[in-house]
Amino acid sequence: MAKLSYSERALADLERLTDFLTDNDPVAAAETLGLIEEAVSLLIRHPLVARPVEHELRELIISRRRTGYVALYSLEEDQDAVLILAIRHQREAGYLGQDED
């Protein structure tokens, strides 16, 4: 069973997403945070379930009604660990702070 951890950037992403939702719908903010945490916890037992992307990273799609979220992560096999690198809403164009190639 893999260990799960979040980068500082991923934690900031969660805070940003939660703050945005809290301004509009506090109940939705709590539900969304729970949904993201539940989906990401799946990676503890099934770290390869998500789609591979460039640079040996993977993206976990987290559905929420008609939209959802995407969690970018790396699998640190030598450490039996999953590191959540960033989280974004599906409608956001890329991950904030990440250089586009």
N, CA, C and O atoms as a GROMACS GRO file, in nm:
protein
  404
    1MET      N    1   0.084  -0.117   0.000
    1MET     CA    2   0.000   0.000   0.000
    1MET      C    3   0.089   0.124   0.000
    1MET      O    4   0.175   0.140   0.086
    2ALA      N    5   0.067   0.212  -0.097
    2ALA     CA    6   0.150   0.331  -0.113
    2ALA      C    7   0.117   0.438  -0.008
    2ALA      O    8   0.004   0.449   0.039
    3LYS      N    9   0.218   0.515   0.025
    3LYS     CA   10   0.197   0.633   0.110
    3LYS      C   11   0.149   0.746   0.022
    3LYS      O   12   0.188   0.754  -0.095
    4LEU      N   13   0.068   0.833   0.074
    4LEU     CA   14   0.012   0.945  -0.001
    4LEU      C   15   0.054   1.075   0.063
    4LEU      O   16   0.042   1.092   0.185
    5SER      N   17   0.103   1.168  -0.019
    5SER     CA   18   0.137   1.300   0.033
    5SER      C   19   0.106   1.406  -0.072
    5SER      O   20   0.092   1.377  -0.191
    6TYR      N   21   0.093   1.529  -0.025
    6TYR     CA   22   0.060   1.643  -0.110
    6TYR      C   23   0.176   1.741  -0.110
    6TYR      O   24   0.236   1.768  -0.005
    7SER      N   25   0.209   1.793  -0.227
    7SER     CA   26   0.309   1.899  -0.234
    7SER      C   27   0.247   2.028  -0.180
    7SER      O   28   0.125   2.038  -0.167
    8GLU      N   29   0.332   2.124  -0.148
    8GLU     CA   30   0.281   2.254  -0.103
    8GLU      C   31   0.191   2.316  -0.209
    8GLU      O   32   0.089   2.377  -0.177
    9ARG      N   33   0.228   2.299  -0.332
    9ARG     CA   34   0.149   2.354  -0.442
    9ARG      C   35   0.011   2.289  -0.448
    9ARG      O   36  -0.089   2.359  -0.469
   10ALA      N   37   0.003   2.157  -0.430
   10ALA     CA   38  -0.126   2.088  -0.433
   10ALA      C   39  -0.214   2.135  -0.317
   10ALA      O   40  -0.335   2.152  -0.333
   11LEU      N   41  -0.154   2.155  -0.200
   11LEU     CA   42  -0.230   2.206  -0.086
   11LEU      C   43  -0.281   2.347  -0.114
   11LEU      O   44  -0.394   2.382  -0.078
   12ALA      N   45  -0.198   2.428  -0.178
   12ALA     CA   46  -0.242   2.564  -0.215
   12ALA      C   47  -0.355   2.556  -0.318
   12ALA      O   48  -0.448   2.637  -0.314
   13ASP      N   49  -0.347   2.460  -0.410
   13ASP     CA   50  -0.454   2.442  -0.508
   13ASP      C   51  -0.585   2.407  -0.439
   13ASP      O   52  -0.690   2.463  -0.472
   14LEU      N   53  -0.580   2.316  -0.343
   14LEU     CA   54  -0.700   2.278  -0.269
   14LEU      C   55  -0.760   2.399  -0.197
   14LEU      O   56  -0.882   2.418  -0.195
   15GLU      N   57  -0.673   2.478  -0.138
   15GLU     CA   58  -0.720   2.598  -0.068
   15GLU      C   59  -0.784   2.697  -0.166
   15GLU      O   60  -0.889   2.754  -0.138
   16ARG      N   61  -0.722   2.716  -0.280
   16ARG     CA   62  -0.774   2.807  -0.381
   16ARG      C   63  -0.909   2.760  -0.432
   16ARG      O   64  -1.002   2.839  -0.444
   17LEU      N   65  -0.921   2.632  -0.462
   17LEU     CA   66  -1.047   2.578  -0.512
   17LEU      C   67  -1.157   2.587  -0.406
   17LEU      O   68  -1.271   2.622  -0.437
   18THR      N   69  -1.122   2.556  -0.283
   18THR     CA   70  -1.218   2.562  -0.173
   18THR      C   71  -1.262   2.706  -0.148
   18THR      O   72  -1.381   2.732  -0.128
   19ASP      N   73  -1.168   2.800  -0.149
   19ASP     CA   74  -1.203   2.941  -0.129
   19ASP      C   75  -1.298   2.990  -0.237
   19ASP      O   76  -1.394   3.061  -0.207
   20PHE      N   77  -1.272   2.952  -0.361
   20PHE     CA   78  -1.359   2.992  -0.472
   20PHE      C   79  -1.501   2.940  -0.450
   20PHE      O   80  -1.598   3.015  -0.465
   21LEU      N   81  -1.513   2.812  -0.414
   21LEU     CA   82  -1.645   2.754  -0.393
   21LEU      C   83  -1.714   2.808  -0.269
   21LEU      O   84  -1.836   2.827  -0.269
   22THR      N   85  -1.638   2.832  -0.163
   22THR     CA   86  -1.696   2.882  -0.039
   22THR      C   87  -1.764   3.016  -0.060
   22THR      O   88  -1.868   3.043   0.000
   23ASP      N   89  -1.707   3.100  -0.146
   23ASP     CA   90  -1.768   3.230  -0.174
   23ASP      C   91  -1.906   3.215  -0.236
   23ASP      O   92  -1.993   3.299  -0.215
   24ASN      N   93  -1.927   3.109  -0.313
   24ASN     CA   94  -2.053   3.090  -0.384
   24ASN      C   95  -2.147   2.990  -0.316
   24ASN      O   96  -2.268   3.010  -0.314
   25ASP      N   97  -2.092   2.883  -0.259
   25ASP     CA   98  -2.174   2.776  -0.202
   25ASP      C   99  -2.092   2.696  -0.102
   25ASP      O  100  -2.023   2.602  -0.141
   26PRO      N  101  -2.097   2.733   0.026
   26PRO     CA  102  -2.016   2.665   0.128
   26PRO      C  103  -2.041   2.514   0.136
   26PRO      O  104  -1.948   2.437   0.162
   27VAL      N  105  -2.164   2.471   0.113
   27VAL     CA  106  -2.194   2.328   0.117
   27VAL      C  107  -2.122   2.256   0.004
   27VAL      O  108  -2.064   2.149   0.023
   28ALA      N  109  -2.126   2.317  -0.115
   28ALA     CA  110  -2.056   2.258  -0.231
   28ALA      C  111  -1.906   2.252  -0.206
   28ALA      O  112  -1.839   2.159  -0.250
   29ALA      N  113  -1.853   2.352  -0.137
   29ALA     CA  114  -1.709   2.354  -0.108
   29ALA      C  115  -1.670   2.234  -0.023
   29ALA      O  116  -1.572   2.166  -0.051
   30ALA      N  117  -1.747   2.207   0.081
   30ALA     CA  118  -1.718   2.093   0.169
   30ALA      C  119  -1.735   1.961   0.095
   30ALA      O  120  -1.653   1.871   0.109
   31GLU      N  121  -1.840   1.951   0.015
   31GLU     CA  122  -1.863   1.828  -0.062
   31GLU      C  123  -1.751   1.804  -0.161
   31GLU      O  124  -1.705   1.691  -0.178
   32THR      N  125  -1.707   1.909  -0.227
   32THR     CA  126  -1.602   1.897  -0.328
   32THR      C  127  -1.470   1.856  -0.264
   32THR      O  128  -1.400   1.770  -0.318
   33LEU      N  129  -1.436   1.916  -0.152
   33LEU     CA  130  -1.313   1.878  -0.084
   33LEU      C  131  -1.317   1.731  -0.043
   33LEU      O  132  -1.218   1.660  -0.059
   34GLY      N  133  -1.429   1.686   0.008
   34GLY     CA  134  -1.445   1.545   0.043
   34GLY      C  135  -1.434   1.454  -0.078
   34GLY      O  136  -1.372   1.348  -0.072
   35LEU      N  137  -1.495   1.496  -0.189
   35LEU     CA  138  -1.490   1.419  -0.312
   35LEU      C  139  -1.345   1.404  -0.362
   35LEU      O  140  -1.303   1.295  -0.400
   36ILE      N  141  -1.271   1.514  -0.361
   36ILE     CA  142  -1.131   1.512  -0.406
   36ILE      C  143  -1.048   1.421  -0.315
   36ILE      O  144  -0.971   1.338  -0.362
   37GLU      N  145  -1.065   1.436  -0.185
   37GLU     CA  146  -0.989   1.353  -0.090
   37GLU      C  147  -1.021   1.205  -0.107
   37GLU      O  148  -0.932   1.121  -0.102
   38GLU      N  149  -1.148   1.174  -0.127
   38GLU     CA  150  -1.188   1.034  -0.147
   38GLU      C  151  -1.128   0.977  -0.275
   38GLU      O  152  -1.076   0.865  -0.274
   39ALA      N  153  -1.133   1.053  -0.384
   39ALA     CA  154  -1.079   1.006  -0.511
   39ALA      C  155  -0.928   0.986  -0.503
   39ALA      O  156  -0.876   0.885  -0.550
   40VAL      N  157  -0.859   1.080  -0.443
   40VAL     CA  158  -0.713   1.072  -0.432
   40VAL      C  159  -0.672   0.954  -0.344
   40VAL      O  160  -0.569   0.892  -0.368
   41SER      N  161  -0.752   0.924  -0.242
   41SER     CA  162  -0.717   0.812  -0.154
   41SER      C  163  -0.719   0.678  -0.227
   41SER      O  164  -0.656   0.582  -0.182
   42LEU      N  165  -0.789   0.671  -0.338
   42LEU     CA  166  -0.789   0.550  -0.422
   42LEU      C  167  -0.647   0.515  -0.467
   42LEU      O  168  -0.614   0.398  -0.488
   43LEU      N  169  -0.564   0.617  -0.482
   43LEU     CA  170  -0.428   0.597  -0.530
   43LEU      C  171  -0.340   0.520  -0.431
   43LEU      O  172  -0.237   0.466  -0.469
   44ILE      N  173  -0.381   0.516  -0.306
   44ILE     CA  174  -0.305   0.440  -0.206
   44ILE      C  175  -0.299   0.292  -0.244
   44ILE      O  176  -0.194   0.229  -0.233
   45ARG      N  177  -0.411   0.240  -0.289
   45ARG     CA  178  -0.417   0.098  -0.327
   45ARG      C  179  -0.399   0.074  -0.477
   45ARG      O  180  -0.356  -0.034  -0.518
   46HIS      N  181  -0.431   0.174  -0.557
   46HIS     CA  182  -0.427   0.158  -0.702
   46HIS      C  183  -0.354   0.276  -0.767
   46HIS      O  184  -0.417   0.357  -0.836
   47PRO      N  185  -0.225   0.288  -0.747
   47PRO     CA  186  -0.153   0.407  -0.794
   47PRO      C  187  -0.143   0.418  -0.946
   47PRO      O  188  -0.110   0.526  -0.997
   48LEU      N  189  -0.170   0.312  -1.020
   48LEU     CA  190  -0.160   0.317  -1.166
   48LEU      C  191  -0.297   0.334  -1.233
   48LEU      O  192  -0.306   0.321  -1.355
   49VAL      N  193  -0.401   0.362  -1.158
   49VAL     CA  194  -0.536   0.370  -1.212
   49VAL      C  195  -0.555   0.491  -1.305
   49VAL      O  196  -0.641   0.486  -1.394
   50ALA      N  197  -0.480   0.594  -1.288
   50ALA     CA  198  -0.497   0.718  -1.364
   50ALA      C  199  -0.421   0.714  -1.496
   50ALA      O  200  -0.332   0.631  -1.517
   51ARG      N  201  -0.457   0.806  -1.584
   51ARG     CA  202  -0.395   0.808  -1.716
   51ARG      C  203  -0.253   0.866  -1.709
   51ARG      O  204  -0.227   0.962  -1.637
   52PRO      N  205  -0.162   0.806  -1.785
   52PRO     CA  206  -0.025   0.860  -1.789
   52PRO      C  207  -0.022   0.986  -1.876
   52PRO      O  208  -0.092   0.997  -1.976
   53VAL      N  209   0.061   1.080  -1.834
   53VAL     CA  210   0.087   1.202  -1.912
   53VAL      C  211   0.238   1.217  -1.924
   53VAL      O  212   0.312   1.126  -1.885
   54GLU      N  213   0.283   1.326  -1.976
   54GLU     CA  214   0.427   1.343  -2.000
   54GLU      C  215   0.509   1.348  -1.872
   54GLU      O  216   0.457   1.368  -1.762
   55HIS      N  217   0.638   1.330  -1.888
   55HIS     CA  218   0.737   1.335  -1.779
   55HIS      C  219   0.709   1.232  -1.670
   55HIS      O  220   0.737   1.256  -1.553
   56GLU      N  221   0.654   1.117  -1.709
   56GLU     CA  222   0.625   1.007  -1.616
   56GLU      C  223   0.529   1.046  -1.505
   56GLU      O  224   0.533   0.989  -1.396
   57LEU      N  225   0.444   1.142  -1.532
   57LEU     CA  226   0.340   1.182  -1.437
   57LEU      C  227   0.209   1.119  -1.478
   57LEU      O  228   0.196   1.064  -1.588
   58ARG      N  229   0.112   1.126  -1.389
   58ARG     CA  230  -0.021   1.071  -1.416
   58ARG      C  231  -0.126   1.173  -1.374
   58ARG      O  232  -0.101   1.258  -1.288
   59GLU      N  233  -0.245   1.163  -1.437
   59GLU     CA  234  -0.356   1.251  -1.404
   59GLU      C  235  -0.477   1.168  -1.364
   59GLU      O  236  -0.522   1.079  -1.437
   60LEU      N  237  -0.529   1.198  -1.247
   60LEU     CA  238  -0.650   1.134  -1.198
   60LEU      C  239  -0.767   1.227  -1.226
   60LEU      O  240  -0.768   1.341  -1.180
   61ILE      N  241  -0.865   1.178  -1.299
   61ILE     CA  242  -0.986   1.255  -1.329
   61ILE      C  243  -1.085   1.232  -1.214
   61ILE      O  244  -1.114   1.118  -1.178
   62ILE      N  245  -1.135   1.340  -1.159
   62ILE     CA  246  -1.228   1.336  -1.046
   62ILE      C  247  -1.359   1.400  -1.092
   62ILE      O  248  -1.369   1.522  -1.101
   63SER      N  249  -1.457   1.318  -1.120
   63SER     CA  250  -1.584   1.369  -1.174
   63SER      C  251  -1.670   1.430  -1.064
   63SER      O  252  -1.679   1.379  -0.952
   64ARG      N  253  -1.734   1.541  -1.101
   64ARG     CA  254  -1.831   1.606  -1.014
   64ARG      C  255  -1.941   1.663  -1.102
   64ARG      O  256  -1.924   1.768  -1.165
   65ARG      N  257  -2.050   1.594  -1.106
   65ARG     CA  258  -2.163   1.630  -1.191
   65ARG      C  259  -2.116   1.642  -1.335
   65ARG      O  260  -2.059   1.547  -1.389
   66ARG      N  261  -2.140   1.757  -1.398
   66ARG     CA  262  -2.104   1.772  -1.540
   66ARG      C  263  -1.959   1.813  -1.562
   66ARG      O  264  -1.912   1.812  -1.676
   67THR      N  265  -1.889   1.848  -1.457
   67THR     CA  266  -1.747   1.885  -1.470
   67THR      C  267  -1.668   1.800  -1.372
   67THR      O  268  -1.706   1.688  -1.340
   68GLY      N  269  -1.559   1.854  -1.325
   68GLY     CA  270  -1.479   1.782  -1.228
   68GLY      C  271  -1.344   1.845  -1.209
   68GLY      O  272  -1.322   1.962  -1.240
   69TYR      N  273  -1.253   1.765  -1.158
   69TYR     CA  274  -1.119   1.810  -1.122
   69TYR      C  275  -1.017   1.711  -1.175
   69TYR      O  276  -1.050   1.598  -1.210
   70VAL      N  277  -0.893   1.757  -1.181
   70VAL     CA  278  -0.783   1.673  -1.227
   70VAL      C  279  -0.670   1.686  -1.126
   70VAL      O  280  -0.628   1.796  -1.092
   71ALA      N  281  -0.621   1.572  -1.079
   71ALA     CA  282  -0.508   1.570  -0.987
   71ALA      C  283  -0.385   1.517  -1.061
   71ALA      O  284  -0.387   1.406  -1.113
   72LEU      N  285  -0.281   1.596  -1.065
   72LEU     CA  286  -0.154   1.557  -1.125
   72LEU      C  287  -0.066   1.498  -1.015
   72LEU      O  288  -0.051   1.556  -0.908
   73TYR      N  289  -0.008   1.380  -1.043
   73TYR     CA  290   0.073   1.317  -0.939
   73TYR      C  291   0.188   1.238  -0.999
   73TYR      O  292   0.190   1.205  -1.118
   74SER      N  293   0.282   1.208  -0.912
   74SER     CA  294   0.392   1.121  -0.951
   74SER      C  295   0.389   0.998  -0.861
   74SER      O  296   0.352   1.005  -0.744
   75LEU      N  297   0.430   0.889  -0.918
   75LEU     CA  298   0.441   0.763  -0.843
   75LEU      C  299   0.589   0.743  -0.815
   75LEU      O  300   0.669   0.724  -0.906
   76GLU      N  301   0.623   0.746  -0.689
   76GLU     CA  302   0.761   0.726  -0.645
   76GLU      C  303   0.774   0.579  -0.606
   76GLU      O  304   0.768   0.544  -0.488
   77GLU      N  305   0.794   0.493  -0.708
   77GLU     CA  306   0.792   0.348  -0.684
   77GLU      C  307   0.899   0.303  -0.586
   77GLU      O  308   0.874   0.215  -0.504
   78ASP      N  309   1.017   0.363  -0.592
   78ASP     CA  310   1.125   0.322  -0.502
   78ASP      C  311   1.090   0.352  -0.356
   78ASP      O  312   1.146   0.290  -0.265
   79GLN      N  313   0.999   0.445  -0.332
   79GLN     CA  314   0.958   0.481  -0.196
   79GLN      C  315   0.817   0.430  -0.164
   79GLN      O  316   0.766   0.452  -0.055
   80ASP      N  317   0.755   0.361  -0.261
   80ASP     CA  318   0.617   0.315  -0.247
   80ASP      C  319   0.528   0.431  -0.201
   80ASP      O  320   0.458   0.423  -0.101
   81ALA      N  321   0.535   0.540  -0.280
   81ALA     CA  322   0.464   0.662  -0.243
   81ALA      C  323   0.401   0.729  -0.364
   81ALA      O  324   0.452   0.719  -0.476
   82VAL      N  325   0.291   0.798  -0.339
   82VAL     CA  326   0.224   0.880  -0.439
   82VAL      C  327   0.232   1.024  -0.390
   82VAL      O  328   0.194   1.054  -0.277
   83LEU      N  329   0.282   1.112  -0.477
   83LEU     CA  330   0.294   1.254  -0.442
   83LEU      C  331   0.198   1.333  -0.530
   83LEU      O  332   0.216   1.338  -0.652
   84ILE      N  333   0.096   1.394  -0.471
   84ILE     CA  334   0.003   1.480  -0.543
   84ILE      C  335   0.076   1.612  -0.567
   84ILE      O  336   0.115   1.680  -0.472
   85LEU      N  337   0.092   1.647  -0.694
   85LEU     CA  338   0.170   1.765  -0.731
   85LEU      C  339   0.084   1.889  -0.750
   85LEU      O  340   0.125   1.999  -0.716
   86ALA      N  341  -0.037   1.872  -0.806
   86ALA     CA  342  -0.124   1.985  -0.835
   86ALA      C  343  -0.266   1.934  -0.855
   86ALA      O  344  -0.289   1.818  -0.890
   87ILE      N  345  -0.362   2.024  -0.833
   87ILE     CA  346  -0.502   1.993  -0.856
   87ILE      C  347  -0.566   2.113  -0.923
   87ILE      O  348  -0.542   2.228  -0.885
   88ARG      N  349  -0.646   2.086  -1.025
   88ARG     CA  350  -0.713   2.195  -1.095
   88ARG      C  351  -0.854   2.153  -1.134
   88ARG      O  352  -0.887   2.035  -1.137
   89HIS      N  353  -0.936   2.252  -1.162
   89HIS     CA  354  -1.068   2.226  -1.217
   89HIS      C  355  -1.050   2.188  -1.363
   89HIS      O  356  -0.958   2.238  -1.428
   90GLN      N  357  -1.135   2.101  -1.416
   90GLN     CA  358  -1.120   2.058  -1.555
   90GLN      C  359  -1.130   2.173  -1.653
   90GLN      O  360  -1.074   2.166  -1.763
   91ARG      N  361  -1.199   2.279  -1.618
   91ARG     CA  362  -1.213   2.393  -1.709
   91ARG      C  363  -1.094   2.488  -1.706
   91ARG      O  364  -1.085   2.579  -1.788
   92GLU      N  365  -1.003   2.469  -1.611
   92GLU     CA  366  -0.882   2.550  -1.608
   92GLU      C  367  -0.787   2.498  -1.716
   92GLU      O  368  -0.779   2.378  -1.741
   93ALA      N  369  -0.715   2.588  -1.778
   93ALA     CA  370  -0.622   2.551  -1.885
   93ALA      C  371  -0.485   2.523  -1.826
   93ALA      O  372  -0.401   2.613  -1.816
   94GLY      N  373  -0.461   2.401  -1.787
   94GLY     CA  374  -0.331   2.365  -1.731
   94GLY      C  375  -0.325   2.390  -1.582
   94GLY      O  376  -0.421   2.436  -1.521
   95TYR      N  377  -0.211   2.358  -1.526
   95TYR     CA  378  -0.192   2.374  -1.383
   95TYR      C  379  -0.126   2.507  -1.356
   95TYR      O  380  -0.030   2.544  -1.424
   96LEU      N  381  -0.176   2.581  -1.258
   96LEU     CA  382  -0.121   2.711  -1.226
   96LEU      C  383   0.024   2.700  -1.184
   96LEU      O  384   0.061   2.611  -1.108
   97GLY      N  385   0.105   2.790  -1.235
   97GLY     CA  386   0.246   2.791  -1.198
   97GLY      C  387   0.332   2.692  -1.274
   97GLY      O  388   0.454   2.691  -1.255
   98GLN      N  389   0.274   2.611  -1.359
   98GLN     CA  390   0.352   2.514  -1.436
   98GLN      C  391   0.384   2.572  -1.571
   98GLN      O  392   0.295   2.624  -1.639
   99ASP      N  393   0.509   2.565  -1.610
   99ASP     CA  394   0.549   2.615  -1.741
   99ASP      C  395   0.486   2.531  -1.849
   99ASP      O  396   0.486   2.408  -1.841
  100GLU      N  397   0.433   2.596  -1.949
  100GLU     CA  398   0.377   2.526  -2.065
  100GLU      C  399   0.488   2.502  -2.166
  100GLU      O  400   0.565   2.593  -2.196
  101ASP      N  401   0.496   2.382  -2.219
  101ASP     CA  402   0.598   2.350  -2.320
  101ASP      C  403   0.546   2.378  -2.458
  101ASP      O  404   0.618   2.357  -2.555
   0.00000   0.00000   0.00000
